[in-house]
């Protein structure tokens, strides 16, 4: 079970596209997704593993009465660090492969 804190999904599939892969989809409309290195300062190149960070109107604003957890999970400019590790293929499909945090 993923612990991505969003009010709805950030990834999905075009209903006209068939996939036999284990991918989890591509970013939904009005949602930004990037894969970041362990330092959180650079995006990883396509095909390499990185932590999923997401941004959009459907992303939480913070943890209820827990500013420490909010500070650890959200960047000042609104990116949510999900803790999920993934890579993206040449078609832009994300594949979740690990968990960075419990």
N, C-alpha and C positions, 0 to 999 in steps of 0.2 A: 504494500500500500504506500503510495506517495504521500509526502507531507507538504506538498506545495500549497502555500497559503494564498489561494485565489478564491474569488467568489463564484467563478465558473472556470471552464478550461482555458488553457493558453495554447494548446496544440490540438490539431484535429486533421481530418482527411477530407479532401474534396470528394463528395459522394460519387463523382463520375470517374474517379481514379481507383483502380484495383491494385492492391498490394499483397504480395505473398511474403513480405518481409516481417521482421519483428520490430519494425520502426513504430514510433509513437505518433508520428505525424509531422506536420509543418505548422509554423506559427499561425494562429487565427488572425483574422482581420483586426486591426487596431491594437494588436499586441506585438511588442518587441521582445525578441529572445536573442541572447548572446551566450556564448560559452567562454568562461573566463579561466585563466590559469590559477594555480594555487595561491599566488600572491594577491590576486584580485586586481591587478593593474593592467593586464593585457588580455585581449581576446586570443583564443587559440586558433591556429589555422584549421581550415576545413579538413576533416578526417581525424583530427586529434581530440583527445578527451579533455573536457573542461566542465566546470560547474555551470549549471543552467542558471542564468540570471534573467529575470523577466520584468517587463514594465508595461503598464497600460491602465486603463480606467477600471479594469476588473481586479486589480491587485489591492490587497489589503493596505490600510493606512498604518497599521501597527497592532501590537498585541494589547489587549485590554488590560490596563493597569500594570503593565510590565515594560517600562521604558528600556530596561537593559536588554531584554529579548528583542525589542524593536530595533534598538541601535545595532545589535549584532546581525540582524537579518535584512535591514533596509539601508541602502546607501542614502546619503543626503539628497541625491537627485532622483530618488524614487525607484531604483532597481532593487528587486527582491532577490536575495541570494537563497536559492531553493535547497541547496545541499545535495541535489541530484547531479550525478556525473553522467555526461552523454557525449556523443560525437555526432556530427552531421555529415551525411553522405553528399555526393555530387548533385543529387536532386533536391537537396535542402531538407531531407527527412532526418529527424532526430532519432537516435537510438539511446535509450537510457541503459547504462552498463554498471553503475555503482552508486553508492551513497557516500557522501562526504561526511555527513553528520548524522547522528542518531535521532 
